[in-house]
Amino acid sequence: MSARDDVDPQETEIGSDADDVGESIIRYVRMVTSLIEGRRVSLEEIKEMLKKKERQHSLTRRRRVDYLVQQLNKDPP
């Protein structure tokens, strides 16, 4: 019995479909960014930009006081 026998084919198809959709979106973002910037943007640049955006925390969703209270509760002085 191989490791391949333990995998449900339906789950594999769903996973690969999700990966295909993600890659399609990244390629689309790359194309739009290239058009906006007027230069060819690499996939690595797009992935790096998405990673940076993913790490950013927005203060606009809550009041500054609420954000500060949360940070103080997370890491008390």
ABEGO torsion letter per residue (X at the ends): XBAAAABBAAAAAAAAAAAAAAAAAAAAAAAAAAAAAGBBBBAAAAAAAAAAAAABBBAAABBAAAAAAAAAAABBX
